[in-house]
Amino acid sequence: MSGLSRRGLLRGAVYGAGAAVTASALSGCGSLAGSVTSADDIQYWTLFTGPDGVLMKTITGAIEKRVPGLKVRTTVLDWGPPYYTKLAMASAGGRAPDVAIMHLTRLAGYAPGGLLDPWDTDLLAEYGLKQEDLNSTLVKRSLYQGDPYAIPLDTHPFIVFFDRDVLDKADLLTTDGQLMPFESPQHALEMMDKLRRSGGKLGPVLGHVNDAAMGWRMFWTLFSQTGATFDLTGERAEIDEDTAVEVVRFMADLTRDSRTMDLQTANAAFATGRSPLIFAGEWDMATFKPTLKDRLGGSPFPTFYDRPAGAADSHSLVLPHQDNPDPERRRRTHRFVAELVKSGLTWASAGHIPAYTPAVSSAAYARLSPQSQYAGAAKQLALDPPAWFAGSGSDFQTRMCQALDPAFAGSSSAASAVRTMVSQINTLMAQPNPA
C-alpha cells in the first residue's frame, strides 16, 4: 500500500472512531499549533499538571539554558481520552507536535497504525543517552517490530505507603525499614489484623470507589503475582478465571476497611493517621509527605502470591508521525529528549522512579526518602496487557473497575465480577483498532 493511501485510510479510521469529538479535538489541535511563537521552537505536548507540571517546566527551562539555541514550546492538555484523541488526530491530520508524552501502555494502540515515528537511538547516544542506561523492561515494551517507538522517562508503579511508627510497633517492618514479607494471602490477612490491633484504628486502605483505575491496578498487581494465564492475543480472551476469582476475593478481604472509600477519602484516612497503610501510586507521595514527614515509609507492592509484581506504567516520549520531518528539527528534538531523560534525578523528586538507571543508582537518589525505599518496584513491573484498547486512561481500565467495585463493596460475588470482566474484555477484543 502506498504511503499516501495508507495515510488516507488512517485519517478516515481515526476520524470515524472519534466522530463525536472531531470538531472540538481538531479545533483544539489547530489553536494549539497556532500558539507556537517561533517556527524554531520544539513543540512538546504533555499531560503534566499540578506539581508534576511545575517540575517539568523547571527541567525544561534548565535544559534550554544549557543547550545553546534550543527553545521548547510546551502545551499541556487534559490527560485521558481527550489527550490521546487529540494526539491521534494531530498525527493523522498532519498537525503533529515534534514530541509528546505517552503512557507506554498506550503504545500498542498507536505504533501499529502509523501514528508514531521511530526514534534514532544512535542519535540519542550521540547526545549521551544510551539504551543500556534505561530500564530494560521498559525498553523491551517500547519496541514495535524491533524498532524503538518510545523513550521511557520514568516508571510510576502501584506501591504501598505506611506510617513507620505504627508498623514498627506492630513488628511489621524489616531491619532496613521495609514492609515485612508475607508467606501467603492468609498470612497477610492475619498480619493486617495484627496491624489493626496495634494501631487501634483502620487497617490497610485503597481508594477505589468511582475511580477509573485503582481497582484494576490492585487486581492486575495480584493476578500478575500468580503467573496465571491472561492472554489477549487471540480472537477471545484466554484467562484463568478460577485464579481471578480467588484474587478478587482476597482483594475484598484485604481492603475491607475501605469498601466505600473513594480516592480522596482513602488518602485522607492515611494522611490523618486513621489508617497506617495505603495501597497507592507513588505519585501520591507529595500528598502524604508534608503531613507524615519522616514517618512516611514506602515499599514495592508486597508479594502475596508466587512472584513479585506491581501494576505500573511509564511516562514515555514519542515522535508523533510527520510526513516530511525536518532533519535538523528532529536532531534538536532528540537532543531535548536525551537531556530530559538524563534529568531523572530531578524528576525523581516528584516520586516517580527514573527510567535512567544511572540516576537511580546514584548516591543522591539513595538520600531521597521514601523514593529510594520503593525503587525496587522498578524491577517488578506489571504493565497492562499489550492490547490496543488497554493502558492508562483507557476505557478498558474503567470497565474493569466498574466490574470490580461491587465485589469490593460486598454487594456481588467475586465470580460475578470476573464474569463481567471477561465479557467486557471479549467485547473490546471484537472491535477493530480505530487506528
C-alpha positions as CSV (number, residue, x, y, z in Angstrom):
1,M,0.0,0.0,0.0
2,S,1.4,3.4,-0.9
3,G,2.2,5.9,1.9
4,L,-0.4,8.3,0.6
5,S,-3.3,5.8,0.5
6,R,-2.2,4.4,3.9
7,R,-2.3,7.9,5.5
8,G,-5.7,8.5,3.8
9,L,-7.1,5.3,5.2
10,L,-5.7,6.1,8.6
11,R,-7.3,9.5,8.7
12,G,-10.6,8.0,7.8
13,A,-10.3,5.4,10.5
14,V,-9.3,7.8,13.2
15,Y,-11.9,10.4,12.3
16,G,-14.6,7.8,12.1
17,A,-13.7,6.4,15.5
18,G,-13.8,9.9,17.1
19,A,-16.7,11.5,15.2
20,A,-18.4,12.6,18.4
21,V,-15.3,14.7,19.4
22,T,-13.9,15.6,16.0
23,A,-14.8,19.2,15.8
24,S,-13.6,20.1,19.3
25,A,-10.5,18.0,19.1
26,L,-9.4,19.4,15.7
27,S,-10.1,23.0,16.8
28,G,-8.0,22.3,19.9
29,C,-5.1,21.0,17.9
30,G,-5.3,23.8,15.4
31,S,-5.3,26.5,18.1
32,L,-2.5,24.9,20.0
33,A,-0.3,24.6,16.9
34,G,-1.1,28.2,16.1
35,S,0.1,29.3,19.5
36,V,3.7,28.5,18.8
37,T,5.7,31.7,18.9
38,S,8.6,30.7,16.7
39,A,9.0,28.2,13.9
40,D,12.2,27.1,15.5
41,D,10.6,26.1,18.8
42,I,10.3,22.4,19.6
43,Q,6.6,21.7,20.1
44,Y,6.2,19.5,23.1
45,W,2.8,18.1,24.3
46,T,2.5,16.9,27.8
47,L,-0.3,15.9,30.2
48,F,1.5,17.1,33.4
49,T,-0.4,19.4,35.7
50,G,0.0,20.4,39.4
51,P,3.4,19.7,41.0
52,D,4.5,17.5,38.1
53,G,3.7,20.3,35.6
54,V,5.7,22.8,37.6
55,L,8.6,20.4,37.9
56,M,8.6,19.6,34.2
57,K,8.6,23.3,33.4
58,T,11.6,23.8,35.7
59,I,13.5,20.9,34.0
60,T,12.7,22.1,30.5
61,G,13.9,25.6,31.4
62,A,17.2,24.3,32.7
63,I,17.7,22.3,29.5
64,E,17.1,25.4,27.4
65,K,19.7,27.3,29.4
66,R,22.4,24.6,29.0
67,V,21.8,23.8,25.3
68,P,22.5,26.8,23.1
69,G,19.7,27.7,20.7
70,L,17.2,25.1,22.0
71,K,13.8,26.5,22.6
72,V,10.8,24.4,23.7
73,R,7.2,25.3,23.5
74,T,5.2,23.2,25.9
75,T,1.5,22.6,25.5
76,V,-0.3,21.0,28.5
77,L,-3.5,19.0,27.6
78,D,-6.1,17.3,29.8
79,W,-4.9,13.7,30.2
80,G,-7.0,10.6,29.5
81,P,-9.2,10.2,26.4
82,P,-9.1,13.9,25.4
83,Y,-5.3,13.8,25.3
84,Y,-5.0,10.6,23.3
85,T,-7.8,11.5,20.9
86,K,-6.1,14.9,20.1
87,L,-2.7,13.2,19.7
88,A,-4.1,10.6,17.3
89,M,-5.9,13.3,15.2
90,A,-2.9,15.6,15.2
91,S,-0.7,12.7,13.8
92,A,-3.2,11.6,11.3
93,G,-4.1,15.2,10.2
94,G,-0.6,16.4,9.6
95,R,-0.5,18.8,12.6
96,A,1.6,16.8,15.0
97,P,3.9,18.3,17.6
98,D,7.6,17.4,17.5
99,V,7.5,15.3,20.7
100,A,4.8,14.2,23.1
101,I,4.4,12.3,26.4
102,M,2.6,9.0,26.1
103,H,1.9,6.3,28.7
104,L,3.9,3.3,27.5
105,T,0.9,1.0,27.8
106,R,-0.9,3.0,25.1
107,L,1.8,2.3,22.5
108,A,0.1,-0.8,21.2
109,G,-2.8,1.4,20.0
110,Y,-0.6,3.9,18.2
111,A,2.6,2.5,16.7
112,P,0.9,-0.2,14.5
113,G,-1.4,2.4,12.9
114,G,1.5,4.6,11.7
115,L,0.6,7.4,14.2
116,L,4.2,7.5,15.5
117,D,7.7,7.5,14.1
118,P,10.6,5.5,15.5
119,W,13.5,7.0,17.4
120,D,17.1,7.2,16.2
121,T,18.9,5.5,19.1
122,D,22.3,6.3,17.6
123,L,21.4,10.0,17.6
124,L,20.3,9.7,21.2
125,A,23.6,8.0,22.1
126,E,25.4,10.8,20.4
127,Y,23.8,13.1,23.0
128,G,24.7,10.8,25.9
129,L,21.5,8.7,26.2
130,K,22.3,5.0,25.6
131,Q,19.6,2.3,25.5
132,E,21.5,0.2,28.0
133,D,21.2,3.1,30.6
134,L,17.4,2.7,30.6
135,N,15.2,0.3,32.5
136,S,15.3,-2.9,30.4
137,T,11.7,-3.9,31.0
138,L,10.5,-0.5,29.7
139,V,12.9,-0.6,26.7
140,K,11.5,-4.0,25.6
141,R,8.0,-2.7,25.8
142,S,9.0,0.3,23.8
143,L,9.7,-1.7,20.7
144,Y,7.3,-2.3,17.7
145,Q,8.6,-4.7,15.0
146,G,12.0,-4.3,16.5
147,D,12.2,-0.5,16.4
148,P,12.1,1.8,19.4
149,Y,8.9,3.9,19.3
150,A,9.1,5.3,22.8
151,I,11.8,6.5,25.1
152,P,10.8,6.0,28.8
153,L,11.2,8.9,31.1
154,D,10.2,7.0,34.3
155,T,8.0,4.3,35.8
156,H,5.2,5.1,38.1
157,P,4.2,1.9,40.0
158,F,1.5,0.9,42.3
159,I,3.2,0.5,45.8
160,V,2.4,0.8,49.5
161,F,2.9,3.8,51.8
162,F,2.9,3.3,55.5
163,D,3.4,5.0,58.9
164,R,6.8,3.9,60.1
165,D,5.9,4.3,63.8
166,V,2.7,2.3,63.7
167,L,4.2,-0.6,61.6
168,D,7.3,-0.7,63.7
169,K,5.1,-1.1,66.8
170,A,3.2,-3.9,65.1
171,D,6.6,-5.7,64.2
172,L,5.7,-5.4,60.5
173,L,9.0,-3.8,59.4
174,T,12.3,-5.4,58.5
175,T,15.5,-4.2,60.0
176,D,16.1,-2.0,56.9
177,G,12.6,-0.4,57.3
178,Q,10.8,-2.3,54.5
179,L,7.4,-4.0,54.9
180,M,7.9,-7.5,56.2
181,P,7.4,-10.3,53.6
182,F,4.3,-12.3,53.7
183,E,4.1,-16.1,53.4
184,S,0.7,-16.3,51.7
185,P,-2.5,-14.3,51.3
186,Q,-3.8,-15.8,54.5
187,H,-0.7,-14.8,56.4
188,A,-1.1,-11.3,55.1
189,L,-4.7,-11.1,56.4
190,E,-3.5,-12.3,59.8
191,M,-0.8,-9.6,59.9
192,M,-3.3,-6.9,58.8
193,D,-5.5,-7.9,61.8
194,K,-2.4,-7.5,64.0
195,L,-1.9,-4.1,62.5
196,R,-5.4,-3.1,63.3
197,R,-4.9,-4.1,66.9
198,S,-1.6,-2.3,67.2
199,G,-2.9,0.9,65.5
200,G,-6.3,0.8,67.2
201,K,-7.9,2.1,64.0
202,L,-8.3,1.1,60.4
203,G,-6.2,-1.5,58.6
204,P,-4.9,-1.0,55.0
205,V,-7.0,1.1,52.7
206,L,-7.5,1.6,49.0
207,G,-9.3,4.4,47.3
208,H,-11.3,2.7,44.6
209,V,-14.9,3.8,44.6
210,N,-15.8,5.5,41.3
211,D,-12.2,5.6,40.3
212,A,-11.3,4.7,36.8
213,A,-8.1,2.8,37.6
214,M,-7.4,1.9,41.2
215,G,-9.4,-1.3,41.4
216,W,-7.8,-2.5,38.2
217,R,-4.3,-1.7,39.4
218,M,-5.0,-3.8,42.5
219,F,-6.4,-6.7,40.6
220,W,-3.6,-6.6,37.9
221,T,-0.9,-6.5,40.6
222,L,-2.2,-9.5,42.4
223,F,-3.1,-11.5,39.4
224,S,0.3,-10.9,37.9
225,Q,1.9,-12.3,41.0
226,T,0.1,-15.6,40.4
227,G,1.7,-16.2,37.0
228,A,-1.7,-17.4,35.8
229,T,-2.9,-17.1,32.2
230,F,-4.2,-13.7,31.0
231,D,-3.8,-13.8,27.2
232,L,-5.4,-11.3,24.9
233,T,-3.6,-12.2,21.7
234,G,-6.3,-14.4,20.2
235,E,-9.8,-13.7,19.0
236,R,-11.1,-14.2,22.5
237,A,-9.5,-13.7,25.9
238,E,-7.8,-16.7,27.5
239,I,-7.9,-16.1,31.3
240,D,-7.6,-18.4,34.2
241,E,-10.9,-17.4,35.7
242,D,-10.6,-19.6,38.8
243,T,-7.4,-17.8,39.8
244,A,-9.1,-14.4,39.0
245,V,-12.0,-15.2,41.4
246,E,-9.5,-16.1,44.1
247,V,-7.7,-12.9,43.6
248,V,-10.8,-10.8,43.7
249,R,-11.9,-12.5,47.0
250,F,-8.5,-11.7,48.5
251,M,-8.7,-8.1,47.4
252,A,-12.0,-7.6,49.1
253,D,-10.8,-9.2,52.3
254,L,-7.5,-7.3,52.3
255,T,-9.2,-3.9,51.9
256,R,-12.3,-4.5,53.8
257,D,-11.9,-1.2,55.8
258,S,-12.2,0.8,52.6
259,R,-15.1,-0.8,50.9
260,T,-16.9,2.5,50.4
261,M,-13.8,4.8,50.1
262,D,-13.1,6.9,47.1
263,L,-9.5,8.1,46.4
264,Q,-9.8,11.3,48.4
265,T,-11.3,9.6,51.4
266,A,-8.7,6.9,51.4
267,N,-5.8,9.4,51.0
268,A,-7.3,11.5,53.9
269,A,-7.6,8.4,56.1
270,F,-3.9,7.7,55.6
271,A,-2.6,11.2,55.8
272,T,-4.5,11.9,59.1
273,G,-3.4,8.7,60.8
274,R,-6.7,6.8,60.8
275,S,-5.0,4.1,58.6
276,P,-1.3,3.3,58.9
277,L,-1.0,1.7,55.4
278,I,-2.4,2.6,51.9
279,F,-2.1,0.9,48.5
280,A,-1.4,3.8,46.2
281,G,0.5,5.2,43.3
282,E,3.9,6.6,44.0
283,W,2.7,9.9,42.6
284,D,0.7,10.4,45.9
285,M,4.0,10.8,47.8
286,A,3.7,14.6,47.6
287,T,0.2,14.3,49.2
288,F,1.5,12.4,52.2
289,K,5.0,13.8,52.8
290,P,4.0,17.2,54.3
291,T,1.9,15.5,57.0
292,L,3.8,12.4,57.9
293,K,7.3,13.8,57.2
294,D,10.0,11.3,58.3
295,R,7.3,8.8,59.4
296,L,6.4,8.2,55.8
297,G,7.7,4.9,54.5
298,G,7.3,3.2,51.2
299,S,7.9,-0.2,49.8
300,P,7.3,-2.0,46.5
301,F,4.0,-3.8,46.4
302,P,4.2,-6.8,48.7
303,T,4.4,-10.2,47.2
304,F,1.3,-12.1,48.4
305,Y,1.4,-14.9,45.8
306,D,4.2,-16.7,43.9
307,R,6.3,-13.9,42.4
308,P,6.9,-10.1,42.8
309,A,4.8,-7.9,40.6
310,G,3.2,-4.4,40.8
311,A,1.0,-2.7,38.3
312,A,2.9,0.1,36.6
313,D,3.2,2.4,33.7
314,S,5.7,4.7,32.2
315,H,5.6,8.3,31.1
316,S,7.5,8.0,27.8
317,L,8.5,10.3,24.9
318,V,7.1,9.6,21.4
319,L,7.6,11.1,18.0
320,P,4.1,11.8,16.6
321,H,4.1,11.0,12.9
322,Q,5.2,13.7,10.5
323,D,5.1,13.1,6.7
324,N,8.3,15.2,6.0
325,P,10.1,15.9,9.2
326,D,12.9,18.5,9.0
327,P,16.2,16.6,9.8
328,E,17.7,19.5,11.8
329,R,14.5,19.9,13.8
330,R,14.5,16.1,14.5
331,R,18.1,16.4,15.7
332,R,17.1,19.1,18.2
333,T,14.2,17.0,19.3
334,H,16.5,14.1,20.0
335,R,18.8,16.4,21.9
336,F,16.0,17.7,24.1
337,V,14.7,14.2,24.9
338,A,18.2,13.0,25.7
339,E,18.7,15.9,28.1
340,L,15.2,15.4,29.6
341,V,15.6,11.7,30.4
342,K,19.1,12.3,31.9
343,S,17.4,14.8,34.2
344,G,15.9,11.8,36.0
345,L,17.3,12.7,39.4
346,T,15.4,16.0,39.4
347,W,12.2,14.3,38.1
348,A,12.5,11.8,41.0
349,S,11.7,14.5,43.5
350,A,8.1,14.1,42.4
351,G,8.1,10.5,43.4
352,H,8.5,8.9,40.0
353,I,11.3,6.3,39.5
354,P,13.6,7.5,36.7
355,A,13.9,5.2,33.7
356,Y,17.5,6.5,33.5
357,T,19.3,3.9,35.7
358,P,22.4,6.0,36.5
359,A,20.1,8.4,38.3
360,V,18.6,5.6,40.4
361,S,22.0,4.1,41.3
362,S,23.4,7.5,42.3
363,A,24.3,8.5,45.9
364,A,21.9,11.5,45.6
365,Y,19.0,9.2,44.8
366,A,19.8,7.0,47.8
367,R,19.3,10.0,50.0
368,L,15.7,10.6,48.7
369,S,13.2,9.2,51.2
370,P,10.9,7.4,50.7
371,Q,11.7,7.2,47.0
372,S,14.9,5.1,47.4
373,Q,13.0,2.7,49.6
374,Y,10.4,1.7,46.9
375,A,12.8,2.0,44.0
376,G,12.9,-1.8,43.8
377,A,9.4,-1.6,42.4
378,A,11.0,-0.8,39.0
379,K,12.3,-4.4,38.9
380,Q,8.8,-6.0,39.3
381,L,6.8,-4.0,36.7
382,A,3.4,-5.4,35.6
383,L,2.4,-3.3,32.7
384,D,-1.1,-3.6,31.2
385,P,-1.5,-6.4,28.5
386,P,-0.2,-5.1,25.2
387,A,-3.6,-4.7,23.6
388,W,-4.7,-1.6,21.6
389,F,-7.6,-0.9,23.9
390,A,-5.7,-1.2,27.2
391,G,-3.4,1.1,29.2
392,S,-3.6,4.2,31.4
393,G,-6.6,6.4,30.8
394,S,-8.4,3.8,28.7
395,D,-12.0,2.7,28.6
396,F,-10.7,-0.8,29.3
397,Q,-9.5,0.2,32.8
398,T,-12.7,2.0,33.5
399,R,-14.8,-1.1,32.6
400,M,-12.6,-3.3,34.7
401,C,-13.1,-1.1,37.7
402,Q,-16.8,-0.9,37.3
403,A,-16.9,-4.7,37.3
404,L,-14.7,-5.0,40.4
405,D,-16.4,-2.3,42.6
406,P,-19.4,-4.3,43.6
407,A,-17.2,-7.2,44.7
408,F,-15.1,-4.8,46.8
409,A,-18.3,-3.5,48.4
410,G,-19.6,-7.0,49.1
411,S,-22.8,-6.4,47.0
412,S,-21.9,-9.0,44.4
413,S,-19.7,-12.1,44.3
414,A,-16.1,-12.4,43.1
415,A,-17.3,-14.9,40.4
416,S,-19.8,-12.4,39.1
417,A,-17.1,-9.7,38.9
418,V,-14.8,-11.9,36.9
419,R,-17.6,-13.0,34.5
420,T,-18.3,-9.3,33.8
421,M,-14.6,-8.5,33.3
422,V,-14.2,-11.4,30.8
423,S,-17.3,-10.4,29.0
424,Q,-16.2,-6.8,28.7
425,I,-12.7,-7.8,27.5
426,N,-14.2,-10.0,24.8
427,T,-16.4,-7.1,23.7
428,L,-13.4,-4.9,23.3
429,M,-11.4,-7.6,21.5
430,A,-14.1,-8.0,18.9
431,Q,-13.7,-4.3,17.9
432,P,-11.0,-3.3,15.4
433,N,-8.3,-0.8,16.4
434,P,-9.6,2.5,15.0
435,A,-6.0,3.5,14.2
